[in-house]
Structures are given as C-alpha cells and as structure tokens.
Amino acid sequence: MFSEDYVRALREEAASYRTRLRAHEQAARQALGLKDDTPLPQNAAEALAALKAEGQKALEQTSARAKMALLKGAFAAAEAGCVVDVDDAFALTGQELAQGG
C-alpha cells in the first residue's frame, strides 16, 4: 500500500498539472480569438502560426501603404512649392529614387 502522504502529494501534483493545462488552453483560446467554451483546434500550434502569418502580412501591407502616403505627401508638398528633399523622403521609406539618364 501507499502512504497517505504519498497519495496526497501525487493528487496535488496531478491537480497542479490540470490547473496549468487549463491556463494554457485559455491563453491559446484568447490568442486564437475563440470563446471560453470553444474547443481548441486539433493542431493549435498550426493555428497560432497561421494567425502570426496573417498578422505579419497585415503589418507589411499597412507599412507599404504608410510609405506610399509619405511619398505622395512629399510630392504634393513639392508641387505646392514647399521645400521638400525628395531623396530624404525616399530614404525614410527605404526606397531609392530612380535616377534619370
């Protein structure tokens, strides 16, 4: 037979694992935008990776739009007679000004 202390320790250990599992499942649900009672996908890691890829794509698209808006603003200011260094505007966006030949 097992001692009462040993059994109690095993039960406490098992309970701590269940508690940690529930916390991790809840965090995964929140990261995936799921409701509390929604079962997790079979491959949560794959779903999280897809979510990360979508976020990166959205970030890149937003960055590209912001850079284009900056360039349009610089050219509009230049056309309005404001002093604008177009080379600096392109440098801020990580672009290079195509030099005419």
MDAnalysis code that builds the backbone (N, CA, C; Angstrom):
import MDAnalysis as mda
import numpy as np

u = mda.Universe.empty(303, n_residues=101, atom_resindex=np.repeat(np.arange(101), 3), trajectory=True)
u.add_TopologyAttr("name", ["N", "CA", "C"] * 101)
u.add_TopologyAttr("resid", np.arange(1, 102))
u.add_TopologyAttr("resname", ["MET", "PHE", "SER", "GLU", "ASP", "TYR", "VAL", "ARG", "ALA", "LEU", "ARG", "GLU", "GLU", "ALA", "ALA", "SER", "TYR", "ARG", "THR", "ARG", "LEU", "ARG", "ALA", "HIS", "GLU", "GLN", "ALA", "ALA", "ARG", "GLN", "ALA", "LEU", "GLY", "LEU", "LYS", "ASP", "ASP", "THR", "PRO", "LEU", "PRO", "GLN", "ASN", "ALA", "ALA", "GLU", "ALA", "LEU", "ALA", "ALA", "LEU", "LYS", "ALA", "GLU", "GLY", "GLN", "LYS", "ALA", "LEU", "GLU", "GLN", "THR", "SER", "ALA", "ARG", "ALA", "LYS", "MET", "ALA", "LEU", "LEU", "LYS", "GLY", "ALA", "PHE", "ALA", "ALA", "ALA", "GLU", "ALA", "GLY", "CYS", "VAL", "VAL", "ASP", "VAL", "ASP", "ASP", "ALA", "PHE", "ALA", "LEU", "THR", "GLY", "GLN", "GLU", "LEU", "ALA", "GLN", "GLY", "GLY"])
u.atoms.positions = np.array([
    [0.822, -1.181, 0.000],
    [0.000, 0.000, 0.000],
    [0.872, 1.253, 0.000],
    [0.275, 2.339, -0.472],
    [0.977, 3.618, -0.482],
    [0.569, 4.428, 0.739],
    [1.507, 5.223, 1.192],
    [1.199, 6.034, 2.371],
    [0.238, 7.164, 1.987],
    [-0.479, 7.656, 2.960],
    [-1.432, 8.736, 2.752],
    [-0.730, 9.995, 2.252],
    [0.454, 10.283, 2.764],
    [1.216, 11.459, 2.331],
    [1.631, 11.349, 0.867],
    [2.039, 10.143, 0.469],
    [2.461, 9.923, -0.909],
    [1.280, 10.128, -1.866],
    [0.133, 9.561, -1.537],
    [-1.060, 9.691, -2.369],
    [-1.495, 11.150, -2.440],
    [-1.465, 11.839, -1.315],
    [-1.838, 13.255, -1.278],
    [-0.900, 14.066, -2.180],
    [0.397, 13.786, -2.107],
    [1.368, 14.508, -2.937],
    [1.111, 14.253, -4.420],
    [0.804, 12.997, -4.769],
    [0.508, 12.682, -6.168],
    [-0.747, 13.409, -6.656],
    [-1.763, 13.438, -5.818],
    [-3.006, 14.117, -6.187],
    [-2.780, 15.619, -6.349],
    [-1.995, 16.209, -5.472],
    [-1.690, 17.646, -5.575],
    [-0.893, 17.932, -6.832],
    [0.040, 17.057, -7.145],
    [0.828, 17.233, -8.365],
    [-0.072, 17.146, -9.602],
    [-0.941, 16.152, -9.626],
    [-1.857, 15.994, -10.757],
    [-2.786, 17.202, -10.873],
    [-3.259, 17.695, -9.745],
    [-4.136, 18.877, -9.763],
    [-3.392, 20.085, -10.307],
    [-2.123, 20.228, -9.947],
    [-1.363, 21.382, -10.449],
    [-1.178, 21.292, -11.961],
    [-0.999, 20.075, -12.490],
    [-0.877, 19.911, -13.941],
    [-2.184, 20.262, -14.645],
    [-3.314, 19.837, -14.061],
    [-4.607, 20.166, -14.661],
    [-4.843, 21.672, -14.651],
    [-4.473, 22.326, -13.553],
    [-4.641, 23.777, -13.454],
    [-3.790, 24.493, -14.499],
    [-2.547, 24.053, -14.633],
    [-1.660, 24.671, -15.635],
    [-2.185, 24.428, -17.044],
    [-2.697, 23.224, -17.289],
    [-3.241, 22.907, -18.607],
    [-4.414, 23.827, -18.934],
    [-5.319, 24.024, -17.992],
    [-6.463, 24.912, -18.225],
    [-5.998, 26.335, -18.512],
    [-4.985, 26.803, -17.792],
    [-4.474, 28.157, -18.019],
    [-3.875, 28.280, -19.420],
    [-3.132, 27.255, -19.846],
    [-2.527, 27.288, -21.183],
    [-3.597, 27.197, -22.274],
    [-4.609, 26.370, -22.045],
    [-5.699, 26.273, -23.016],
    [-6.433, 27.606, -23.137],
    [-6.666, 28.257, -22.002],
    [-7.352, 29.556, -22.022],
    [-6.513, 30.594, -22.776],
    [-5.210, 30.594, -22.542],
    [-4.329, 31.538, -23.245],
    [-4.353, 31.268, -24.751],
    [-4.362, 30.002, -25.139],
    [-4.415, 29.657, -26.562],
    [-5.743, 30.113, -27.173],
    [-6.845, 29.911, -26.438],
    [-8.151, 30.371, -26.938],
    [-8.150, 31.883, -27.147],
    [-7.603, 32.608, -26.181],
    [-7.561, 34.069, -26.306],
    [-6.708, 34.482, -27.494],
    [-5.566, 33.822, -27.686],
    [-4.686, 34.159, -28.809],
    [-5.367, 33.884, -30.147],
    [-6.196, 32.842, -30.184],
    [-6.889, 32.492, -31.420],
    [-8.214, 33.227, -31.583],
    [-8.606, 33.992, -30.561],
    [-9.862, 34.728, -30.634],
    [-11.082, 33.850, -30.455],
    [-10.945, 32.748, -29.726],
    [-12.059, 31.834, -29.501],
    [-12.756, 32.143, -28.181],
    [-14.023, 31.757, -28.097],
    [-14.765, 31.917, -26.849],
    [-14.260, 30.899, -25.829],
    [-14.560, 31.165, -24.554],
    [-14.060, 30.324, -23.471],
    [-14.460, 28.861, -23.587],
    [-15.657, 28.591, -24.087],
    [-16.137, 27.218, -24.128],
    [-15.881, 26.528, -25.472],
    [-15.230, 27.222, -26.396],
    [-14.942, 26.657, -27.711],
    [-13.768, 25.695, -27.618],
    [-13.914, 24.494, -28.172],
    [-12.780, 23.562, -28.137],
    [-11.624, 24.087, -28.982],
    [-10.431, 23.776, -28.547],
    [-9.240, 24.181, -29.309],
    [-9.130, 23.330, -30.571],
    [-8.552, 23.890, -31.635],
    [-8.312, 23.087, -32.838],
    [-7.360, 21.929, -32.507],
    [-7.425, 20.880, -33.308],
    [-6.555, 19.732, -33.078],
    [-5.077, 20.133, -33.080],
    [-4.724, 21.045, -33.985],
    [-3.339, 21.484, -34.052],
    [-3.292, 22.978, -33.724],
    [-3.291, 23.293, -32.441],
    [-3.306, 24.691, -32.004],
    [-2.038, 25.418, -32.441],
    [-0.906, 24.731, -32.458],
    [0.349, 25.372, -32.872],
    [0.261, 25.828, -34.323],
    [-0.349, 25.009, -35.164],
    [-0.503, 25.373, -36.576],
    [-1.447, 26.571, -36.715],
    [-2.511, 26.572, -35.925],
    [-3.461, 27.687, -35.970],
    [-2.800, 28.976, -35.500],
    [-1.979, 28.894, -34.453],
    [-1.265, 30.081, -33.973],
    [-0.252, 30.569, -35.005],
    [0.421, 29.651, -35.681],
    [1.383, 30.033, -36.720],
    [0.671, 30.745, -37.872],
    [-0.507, 30.246, -38.245],
    [-1.276, 30.895, -39.312],
    [-1.719, 32.287, -38.884],
    [-2.116, 32.415, -37.625],
    [-2.523, 33.719, -37.100],
    [-1.345, 34.692, -37.119],
    [-0.178, 34.204, -36.759],
    [1.025, 35.041, -36.772],
    [1.346, 35.479, -38.206],
    [1.223, 34.571, -39.156],
    [1.495, 34.901, -40.561],
    [0.519, 35.951, -41.070],
    [-0.753, 35.834, -40.684],
    [-1.750, 36.838, -41.084],
    [-1.403, 38.202, -40.509],
    [-0.972, 38.219, -39.262],
    [-0.588, 39.477, -38.618],
    [0.611, 40.108, -39.307],
    [1.594, 39.295, -39.666],
    [2.785, 39.804, -40.350],
    [2.415, 40.371, -41.715],
    [1.528, 39.676, -42.431],
    [1.099, 40.149, -43.746],
    [0.369, 41.484, -43.612],
    [-0.501, 41.600, -42.623],
    [-1.233, 42.852, -42.402],
    [-0.273, 43.979, -42.052],
    [0.728, 43.670, -41.244],
    [1.729, 44.669, -40.880],
    [2.491, 45.155, -42.111],
    [2.889, 44.240, -42.965],
    [3.623, 44.605, -44.179],
    [2.752, 45.452, -45.112],
    [1.485, 45.089, -45.244],
    [0.586, 45.861, -46.109],
    [0.372, 47.267, -45.553],
    [0.193, 47.378, -44.255],
    [-0.004, 48.681, -43.629],
    [1.246, 49.531, -43.770],
    [2.407, 48.918, -43.600],
    [3.667, 49.639, -43.746],
    [3.845, 50.144, -45.173],
    [3.507, 49.322, -46.142],
    [3.622, 49.737, -47.547],
    [2.684, 50.908, -47.842],
    [1.459, 50.849, -47.313],
    [0.517, 51.955, -47.530],
    [1.022, 53.242, -46.862],
    [1.595, 53.115, -45.670],
    [2.113, 54.297, -44.972],
    [3.280, 54.914, -45.743],
    [4.153, 54.074, -46.276],
    [5.276, 54.587, -47.056],
    [4.783, 55.309, -48.310],
    [3.790, 54.736, -48.958],
    [3.250, 55.357, -50.169],
    [2.592, 56.687, -49.826],
    [1.884, 56.747, -48.714],
    [1.252, 58.003, -48.302],
    [2.307, 59.062, -48.017],
    [3.415, 58.657, -47.406],
    [4.503, 59.594, -47.140],
    [5.078, 60.145, -48.444],
    [5.285, 59.269, -49.396],
    [5.819, 59.719, -50.687],
    [4.837, 60.637, -51.413],
    [3.559, 60.286, -51.405],
    [2.558, 61.131, -52.054],
    [2.515, 62.503, -51.394],
    [2.607, 62.523, -50.075],
    [2.619, 63.795, -49.350],
    [3.837, 64.627, -49.699],
    [4.990, 63.973, -49.812],
    [6.210, 64.698, -50.158],
    [6.109, 65.289, -51.556],
    [5.590, 64.523, -52.501],
    [5.461, 65.039, -53.861],
    [4.401, 66.137, -53.946],
    [3.313, 65.985, -53.199],
    [2.276, 67.028, -53.189],
    [2.840, 68.306, -52.600],
    [3.646, 68.196, -51.558],
    [4.258, 69.383, -50.962],
    [5.230, 70.021, -51.936],
    [5.989, 69.202, -52.649],
    [6.934, 69.736, -53.625],
    [6.199, 70.459, -54.746],
    [5.084, 69.891, -55.211],
    [4.307, 70.529, -56.268],
    [3.673, 71.828, -55.790],
    [3.399, 71.919, -54.502],
    [2.797, 73.137, -53.943],
    [3.843, 74.210, -53.671],
    [5.091, 73.900, -53.979],
    [6.140, 74.892, -53.798],
    [6.824, 74.843, -52.450],
    [6.475, 73.871, -51.635],
    [7.150, 73.720, -50.337],
    [8.513, 73.076, -50.566],
    [9.428, 73.393, -49.704],
    [10.760, 72.810, -49.812],
    [10.708, 71.389, -49.270],
    [10.953, 70.426, -50.148],
    [10.943, 69.020, -49.764],
    [12.162, 68.365, -50.379],
    [12.887, 67.646, -49.584],
    [14.016, 66.879, -50.102],
    [13.489, 65.500, -50.472],
    [13.269, 65.279, -51.766],
    [12.677, 64.034, -52.229],
    [13.578, 62.849, -51.913],
    [14.890, 63.053, -51.979],
    [15.811, 61.967, -51.626],
    [15.597, 61.535, -50.175],
    [15.401, 62.505, -49.282],
    [15.143, 62.172, -47.880],
    [13.815, 61.445, -47.722],
    [12.811, 61.867, -48.484],
    [11.509, 61.202, -48.412],
    [11.628, 59.742, -48.830],
    [12.362, 59.514, -49.909],
    [12.564, 58.129, -50.340],
    [13.386, 57.365, -49.311],
    [14.392, 57.992, -48.721],
    [15.218, 57.314, -47.718],
    [14.376, 56.900, -46.508],
    [13.426, 57.722, -46.122],
    [12.562, 57.400, -44.986],
    [11.717, 56.168, -45.261],
    [11.393, 55.925, -46.511],
    [10.564, 54.770, -46.844],
    [11.392, 53.543, -47.215],
    [12.692, 53.684, -47.244],
    [13.541, 52.557, -47.611],
    [13.599, 52.346, -49.105],
    [13.124, 53.301, -49.881],
    [13.125, 53.225, -51.336],
    [14.315, 53.997, -51.878],
    [14.617, 53.763, -53.134],
    [15.657, 54.556, -53.792],
    [15.019, 55.347, -54.923],
    [15.448, 56.577, -55.066],
    [14.943, 57.405, -56.161],
    [15.634, 56.956, -57.435],
    [14.823, 56.656, -58.455],
    [15.386, 56.231, -59.745],
    [15.985, 57.454, -60.401],
    [17.250, 57.383, -60.715],
    [17.965, 58.494, -61.341],
    [17.747, 58.423, -62.848],
    [17.319, 59.545, -63.389],
    [17.109, 59.637, -64.829],
    [18.437, 59.741, -65.551],
    [18.505, 59.214, -66.770],
    [19.771, 59.179, -67.504],
    [19.838, 60.176, -68.482],
])
